Amino acid sequence: MENVIVIEHLCKRFGSNIVLDEFSLTVGKEENVVVMGKSGAGKSVLIKCIIGLLKPDSGKLLVFDQNIPELDHEELDRVRARVGFLFQSNALYDSMTVRKNLEFPLRRHWIRITQKEVDDMVTEVLENVGLAETVDKLPEELSGGMRKRIALARTLILKPEIILYDEPTTGLDPVTGREISQLIVEMQKKYHTASIIISHDMHCVKLTADKVSLLMGGRCYAEGTYTQLEQSTDPKIKQFFE
């Protein structure tokens, strides 16, 4: 399998606090990888390193064979245009309609397309997340699950090859959380994306993960399918599945 993300021996510290310590991970093309770990384990730091918001102290971090820590601003922007990010908070603009929220990334990246093409892209992604009727609504008029779907639609509108999900089901009721998890898998198949999913929600992990990486002590403590880790007799792994 072709790898779109390769992380080897990644280290990141803040003063005397070692957050990532020789962490390694690969993500294959069209593969969903869930990174699990306790609060403060370094999952968000890992995501920020991948998109170039934080610079690791050492190690290799390749995205599409580009060494992220060594890229200049322009090169980094080109990589980021191929990577979608779904924020835990959704990060929708409250003063903008759904349509304007979805158009925003197209404007930001100065994509030269006609208004008709923009309208078609907005319609397509809204239909894919099942919310075509919300196009002229404001975020405050939508439920939490609907806002999460709109945030995913905004991520998908640039047709990214990789999507990074930060706790995609946090704050949602179990039924809506399951619907979002199923939608992640549907969009993976439709758009042929690879993903890193940060999650504490074991139902989400089970539904979405092709592979699970357990981040503990700054390292990849264990890696395998959901079933493989669930059947582990290691107490440190079992605590996540009890």
N, C-alpha and C positions, 0 to 999 in steps of 0.2 A: 504494500500500500504506500502511495506517495504521501509524504508528510508535509503538511502546510505550516506546522509549528514544531520547532525542535528546541528544547530547553535542556541544557546540560550544565550541571554543577553550578547552578545559579546561586549567588550569595547577595544578600542585602541586609545591612544593619543600620540601625539608627543609634548612634553613640555606642553604648555597650550592649544594646539590645539587638541580638541576632534574630532576624525574622525569617530569612531564607538562608539555609545552610546546605549548600551542595544539592539543591533541588533539581531534579531532572524529570522531564515529561515530553512525550511526543503526541501530536494530534494528527491523525491521518486525514486525507481528503474525504469529506462527507462523513466524518466520524464525530459523534457526540461524546465528549469526555467530561465527566462530572468530577470536580475537585471538592472533596469534603474535608472538614477539619473543625475543631472547636473554635469558638469565638477568639479572635486574637491570634489565630494560628498563622496568619500571613496570606490568606486567600485574596483579599483585596489588594494587598501589596503586589502579589503576583500579577493580577490583572493590570494594575497600573504600570508595571514593568513591561508587559507585553505591548501595551499601546503607547509606550514611550513617555508616560507622565512621570515615571520615576526611573532613574538610571541605576542599574545593579552595580554592585562593587566589583564583581567578577563573574565569570561564567559565560556561556554562549546562549544567545537568545535569537533564534532565527525565525522570521515570519516570511513566508514565500521566499526562502533562501536569502532574505535581507537581514543583516546583523543590526537589530534595532538600536542598541546603544551607540552605534557608530554613525547612524544616519544624521544628516543635517535636517533642518526644519522642512525644507521642500520635499526631500526624499521621504521623510516620515509622513508627511501629509498624503503622499501618493500611496503609501502602504495603508494608512488609516482609511482612505477612500474605499478600500477593499475589505475593511473590517467593520462590522456593525457592533454596536454596544447597547444593550438593554439595561438601563439604570434601575436599581432597586426602587427608586422613588418615581420612576417613569420619566421625570424631567420634561413633562409637557409644558408648553407656554400657556398659562391660564387665560391670557388676553387674546389668544389666537384660536380660531375655529379649528376643528379637526383638519379641514382642508389645508389651512395655512400651516399648521404644525407639520403636515406631511410634505408640503412644498418646501419647507425651510431647508432640509439638507440638500435638495436639488439646487436651490439658490446659493447656498453656502459654498458648494463645490463648483459653482459657475459652469454647470453642465449646459451646453448649448442645445436646447430643444425648444420646440414650439409650445405655446400654451395648450394646444390640443394634445400634444404628447404628454405634457404634465398632467392634464386632466385624466387621460387614459391610465397613466401610472398610478394616480391617486385612487381611481376607481378599482383598478386591478388589486392593489394591496388591501384595500378595504373589503373587497369581496372575499379575498383569501382568508381574512380573519373574521369574516362573518358580520361586518358592521358597515355595510355600504350606506345604510340609512342615517348614519351619524355624521356625514360629511360636513354639514353646516352647524353642528352643535359645538358648544364650548366644553372643555374638559370637566368643568364643575357640574355639567348636566348629565355626566356619565357615572356609572357605578365603578367601583375599584377594579373589577374584572374587565370592564369595557375599556377603562383607561390603560390597563396593562396591554390589551389587544391593540389599542391605537399606538402605544409606544412600540410594540413589535412591528406594526405596519410601517411606522416611520423608519425603523431600522431596516426593514426589508426593501424599501423603495429604491435604494441604491444597488439592490441585488448583490449584497456582500457575499464573499466566498467564505468568510469566517464570521460567526456571531459570538460575542462574549456576553453571557447572561449573569447578572449579579443578583442572586437570590430572587428568581423570577416569580416565586409564589408567596413571598413574605407578605403578611398582612391580608391574605385572601382566605376566605372560608374554604373548607376541604373540597367542596364540590367545584368551586371556581378554580381552586389550585390545580385540581385534576384536569380540568378543561384546558388550562394554560399549558400544563405539561404535555397533554395530548397534542395541542396546537404546535408546540415546539417540535415534536416529532413529525407532524404533518408538513411543517414548513421546511424541515431538514430534507424531507423526501422531495418536495416540490421544487425547492430552490437549490438542492444539492449542496447545502452548506456544511461546513465543519463547525463545531461549537465547543467552547469551554463553558460549563455551567457551574457556577458557584451555588451550592445549596445545602441547607440543613434539613430540608423536607425529604424524608425518606421515600414518600410516595412519588415525589418528583424525580428523585434519583432512580428509583426502580423503573419508572416509565420512560425516562429519557436517555439513560446512560448506555452507550455501547461499551464504555470502559470507565472505571472509577479509580481515582487516585486519592489516597488518604494522606493529607498533609499533616505531619506531626513532627514536632521538634525541628521545624524548618526544612524537613526532608520529605521525600515521597516514601512514607513508611510502608505502604502496601499498594498494590495495583492489581486490578483484575476486573472481571465482570461483577455485576451486582451479586449474582448467585454465588460466585467464588468467594467473595468477601463475606457474604452473609453466612456461609457455611464454615468460615474460619473458626478455629478454637482459640485463637490468640485473644486474650482478654482485652487488649487495647483496641482490637478491631471489633470484637463482639459488643462493646459498649455502645457503638453507634447503631446496632441492629436490634437492641433489646426494647 
